[in-house]
C-alpha cells in the first residue's frame, strides 16, 4: 500500500477507483461486515463460514494507464475485476467511474455505462457460437440498436484492426485460439469503450501465441490509449505490459507499484518470490540503479534515465567506464558504474538496491 | 449397501455403522412380519377396512370437473380442433366445402410432393444418404398402401410438436428464472409426468374431451412436453459463465440476454429436446389411438385385438419407418452448422422453402390431371401382410414345440415362483425396508418421501397388483441387466463390437413401445413371457448404453496407473474400471427400471395381470378414479426406485470425491 503514492506520480485524472472494497461470499455477509466495523480478519470470516474473496481493496486507475492485477488462482483477482465492472455486486466499499458512484447506478444506468464506457475480454473468449466473426464483433452494437450498415462497417474496421480481415464470415469454432481472442478483442473495442477490462485474455493460449498477442496489445494500446485493467497470473506478462501492477493474495492487494519498484523493492517475501526469477536487466532502468553524479560526469557517455539496463549493458561493459544518466530534459542527474550493471546482470544487486 | 471395499477412514466407517444396522433391523423386522403372517395377517395383507378411498375421491373430483368444466374443455377442444382439422385435411383427407352434390373438394397434398419434400429436407441436412432414407422411407409408406393412416398420424405430430416445443421452452425459461419455483414445483411435476404410465394420461382426457383426435392431441402434448422443459433448463444452465458475463458487459437488457445470447448458445441442448419431443409424441400418438387418434396406431390396435399378425406387423413397420425418418432428420437438423448470415437476394435466403413449396404445389396441381399423383394407385401397392402371416404360420408349424417348451419352462421355473414370491410380500415389511434404505441413503427427507409414496400404494388397496407390476418390471430389469451389462462391457472393450451394438440399440430406442410387442406376440402369443421379452427388448437399451459409456469414460491416467501397478487385465477391470464406472452403470439400471415400468403397462394389452391391466380396464370403462390412482401407484414405484438409486449414486460419488 505504501507504494501507491509513488505510483500515482502520473499527472493524469483518475478514471476508475475503488475504496475499501469487499466481496464476502456467504449468508448475511453485509450485516456481518457492518457488525465488524467494515473490517474482518481471516479468522473471523472463517468462524462465520464466510469467504472473503476481495478484502479491503483500494485502487485508483488513471486515464490511459495499463493497470495490471496479478495473483495466483484463488487470489480473488477475477472476483475483483467483476466487482469493478459490477458483474458481481460488492458487499461493501465505494466504486467510482469518472467520479460517478457506480454502486448507486440503477439497472438502466448500468446498462448504459456498460454499453458506452466499458469493454471486456474474457479468458475463454466467450464468443457466441451461433454467430460468425462479423456478427460477433457487431453484437454489442446490435443490442444498442445501431442499424445494420453502420454496425457492420464499424465491425469491419475492428476486424481489420486485429488483422482478421478475410475471416469475417467464419464461425468461432473454425478459428484457432489466438484468432478467437482477436475476435474477442475486436468485439470489446467495437463500442469504443473508455475502460477496457481484460480478464486473463492470453492465459488459454500457448506460449508463442501469447507473446504474439502481448505484442499486439502493446501495439493497439499505442494507438488507442485506453484505460486498461488487465488480469493475469503470469508475472512476466504483467511486467511486459504494465504501467503499474497490483499484486493480490488471499483477496488482499499486498503491493501496488511500477514493475521496477516491485522488482527492486518488494514489499513482502511473497512479492519477492515472484520477482526473483525475473530478468532484472529488462525491468530496471538506468535511473533506478544510478548513484549521484561525480565531478567528471559531464564528459561521460550518456544514457536516458528511463532506458532499460538491457539496452546499454553490453556497451557499458565493453567501454569499462561509467556512463552519465540524464533526465528527459538532458540534464545529468547521476551516473552508473559498469560494476553495478554487471551486478544486475548476474543477480548480485538483489537486496543491495533496497 | 454392504460395500466395504471403499474402506474409508475409521471415523467415517463408524459414522456409517448405525445406518447399516438400521437397514438390517428393518430387514429382520420385515422377515418377522412375514413369519407372523398367520397371527397378524393385517401386517401382511393390507386390511380392506383400512383402505383409503383414493379412487372414489379422484373419481368424484374428475366427475365434478366434467360436470362443471365441460364448457371450458369444449371450448379448448374447439380451438385445438381448427389447426388439427387443417393439418389432417391438408395431409390426409382433402378440404371439402359445402354439402351434397355441390360440394367443392380441394385435394390433399400429393403423395409424390410429400415424398419429394422429405427427400429434399434429407438432402439439405444430411446429403444423399439421408435424402434416400427420408424420401425412400416415405415412398415405402405409399407403396405399402398405408399412406392415408400414416398421414393422419403425421398430421397429429405436425400440430403437436410445435405446441410442445413452445410450451416446454416457456416453462423451461420460467423455471430457469425462478430456481425456488423450479425446485418445489416444476421438477417434481416433471418427475411425476414422466413416470405416470402413458395409459393413465388417456383416461382424464377421454373423460373431459371425449374420444376424439383433440383428446389424443392433448394427451400427447402432456406426455411429450417434459423433456423440452428439461432440455431448456439444462441448456440454459450449461451456458458458460463467461458468456453470461459478456452479455451483461455488452449492456444487454434482461430480454436481450435471454433471447439473443443464452438461448442461441443453448441451441444444441434445445435441439436434443426437440428430437425427444418428436419421438415421445410419435410414441404417444400411437397409444392415443385408443381414445380416437386414428391413424397407424388404430390399425395396430385393431389388428392386435383380432390377432391379425400380418396387418399389425405392416402397420407397425410403417410406424417404425416414420419414427426412424423423423429421428434421423431431426438429429441431422440439430447437428448442422449454423447457416451463414442471410445475405443477398430473396432466392439465396428462401430458396429452399421456395423449392419445397413449389414441389408440393406442382405435384398437387398435376394431381388434378393425373389421379395417380393424388393417391398412390392401388394396383401398384405391395402388401407384406401375407408374407408375415406365412412366416408366422411356418413358425407355428415347425417351431411351435420348441417355442412352447421355452415359454412353459420360463413360466414354470422363473416367472411363476417369482410372481408368487412378490405377491406374498408383506406390505409393512416392504415399507420398513424402503424407509430404512431411504434414511440411510438420503436422510429423513428421502425416508419420509419413499415411506409416504409406498404407503399410498398399500392404502389404495392396490398392493397386490402393485407387487405384480413390480415382479414383472423387476424380472425384466434383471434380465435386461444380465444381458445388457455384459454386452455393454464387451462394446466398451472393442470398437468393432461398439460399431455394431450402438446403431442397433439406437434403432431399438426409436421404435415406439407399441410396436415392439407385435413380433413377440407372433412367437409367444399372449401372457407374461411375451410381456417379459418385449419389456427386456425395450429396457436393455439404457443398460447397454450406460455401461459402455461409463467404462469408456474411465480416465486414461487411472488405467495407466493400474497397468503400471502391474494389474492383470481382470484385476484392472475389477479394481479400476468397474468401480469408477459403477455410478454410471447404476444410472443405466435406474433408466432400465423406469423404461421397464412404462413398457409393462403397455403389455397389459397382451394379457398381464397387474396395475397395467387395472388401467386398461379403467380405460375401457372410462373409470377415471381407478385408472388415475393405478397410474399414480405405478409412478410412485418408479419414483421410489429412482430416488433410492440416485441417492446411492450421489453418496457413492461423494465418497469417491472425498477419498
Interface residues (C-beta under 8 A of the other chain):
Chain A: X82 X85 X87 X111 X112 X113 X114 X115 X116 X118 X119 X120 X122 X123 X124 X125 X126 X128 X129 X130 X131 X132 X134 X135 X139 X140 X142 X143 X144 X169 X171 X188 X197
Chain B: X240 X242 X243 X245 X246 X248 X249 X250 X251 X252 X253 X256 X260 X261 X264 X265 X267 X337 X338 X340 X341
